[in-house]
Amino acid sequence: MSKCLELIITGVFTLLGVILGFFLTVFYNYILERRRIKAEFVEIKDSILLTKTISLDTLSSKLYELRSFFLRNRKHREKRENKAFFEKWLKDWVVTEQEFLGQLGLAVKPSWGLEKATEFIQDLQKLDP
């Protein structure tokens, strides 16, 4: 009887170890993915904020990157402040396949002057990855 009990206990602990290992791997991969998404967002955000002179050409390509990021990362876009930013600045843009600085880009609306660009930058600074 004791040999049978040892086998059962060993089997149970082995099964628990496998289950725990599986969940730790899933959790670890989830954390890595969140870090990757956060790093990608910070990189795009910083590339816009650290640009000394924002022209319509550079802003257009950066908006395309930012819009693409939000479209790829739905959960990130669903955060309240990110959703409001996306709705205000990126939703109504039409993605065109025109050649734009060697990339696909968005046509920047000519109505974007210094005031509008400044408002965009201020709203972007408020976003939290």
C-alpha positions in Angstrom: 0.0 0.0 0.0 2.8 2.4 0.8 4.4 1.9 -2.6 1.1 2.7 -4.3 0.7 5.8 -2.2 4.3 7.0 -3.1 3.5 6.6 -6.8 0.2 8.6 -6.4 2.0 11.4 -4.4 4.8 11.5 -6.9 2.4 11.7 -9.8 0.4 14.4 -8.2 3.5 16.6 -7.4 4.8 16.0 -11.0 1.5 17.1 -12.4 1.4 20.1 -10.2 5.0 21.0 -11.3 4.0 20.7 -15.0 0.9 22.9 -14.5 2.9 25.5 -12.5 5.6 25.5 -15.1 3.0 26.0 -17.9 1.4 29.0 -16.1 4.7 30.6 -15.2 5.7 30.3 -18.9 2.5 31.9 -20.0 2.8 34.7 -17.5 6.4 35.3 -18.4 5.5 35.6 -22.1 2.7 38.0 -21.2 5.1 40.2 -19.3 7.7 40.1 -22.1 5.0 41.1 -24.7 3.8 44.0 -22.5 7.3 45.2 -22.2 7.9 45.0 -25.9 4.7 46.9 -26.7 5.6 49.6 -24.1 9.1 49.9 -25.5 7.7 50.3 -29.1 5.2 52.9 -28.0 7.9 54.9 -26.1 10.2 54.7 -29.1 7.5 56.1 -31.4 6.4 58.8 -28.9 10.0 59.9 -28.2 10.8 60.0 -31.9 8.0 62.6 -32.2 8.8 64.5 -29.0 12.5 64.7 -29.5 12.3 66.0 -33.1 13.5 69.6 -32.9 11.7 70.8 -36.0 8.4 69.2 -36.8 7.5 69.8 -40.4 4.4 68.5 -42.0 6.5 65.8 -43.8 8.1 64.4 -40.7 4.9 64.6 -38.7 3.0 62.8 -41.4 5.3 59.8 -41.3 5.3 59.8 -37.5 1.5 59.8 -37.4 1.5 56.8 -39.7 3.8 55.0 -37.3 1.7 55.9 -34.3 -1.6 55.0 -36.0 -0.1 51.7 -37.1 1.0 51.0 -33.6 -2.5 51.6 -32.2 -4.1 49.5 -34.9 -1.8 46.6 -34.2 -2.2 46.8 -30.4 -5.9 46.9 -29.7 -5.7 46.5 -26.0 -3.4 49.5 -25.7 -5.8 51.5 -27.9 -8.7 50.6 -25.6 -7.2 52.5 -22.6 -9.4 55.5 -22.0 -6.8 58.2 -22.6 -5.3 56.4 -25.6 -8.7 55.8 -27.1 -9.5 59.5 -26.8 -6.2 60.4 -28.4 -6.7 57.9 -31.2 -10.3 59.3 -31.9 -9.1 62.9 -31.9 -5.9 62.6 -33.8 -5.6 59.4 -35.8 -9.0 57.9 -36.5 -10.1 60.1 -39.4 -6.9 59.9 -41.3 -7.0 58.1 -44.6 -4.0 55.8 -45.1 -2.7 56.4 -48.6 -0.3 54.3 -50.6 1.5 57.4 -51.9 5.3 57.4 -51.7 6.1 59.5 -48.7 9.7 59.9 -47.7 10.3 56.3 -48.8 7.4 55.0 -46.8 3.7 54.7 -46.9 2.3 57.7 -45.2 -0.7 59.8 -44.2 -1.5 63.0 -46.0 -1.2 65.7 -43.4 -4.1 68.0 -43.5 -3.0 71.5 -44.7 -5.0 73.0 -41.8 -2.4 71.8 -39.4 -0.5 74.9 -38.4 1.7 75.5 -35.4 -1.2 75.7 -33.0 -2.6 72.4 -34.1 0.8 70.7 -34.0 1.4 72.1 -30.6 -1.9 70.8 -29.3 -1.0 67.4 -30.8 2.3 67.4 -29.0 0.7 68.3 -25.7 -1.9 65.5 -26.0 0.9 63.0 -27.0 2.9 64.0 -23.9 -0.1 63.1 -21.7 -0.2 59.5 -23.0 1.1 56.8 -20.7 2.5 53.7 -22.1 
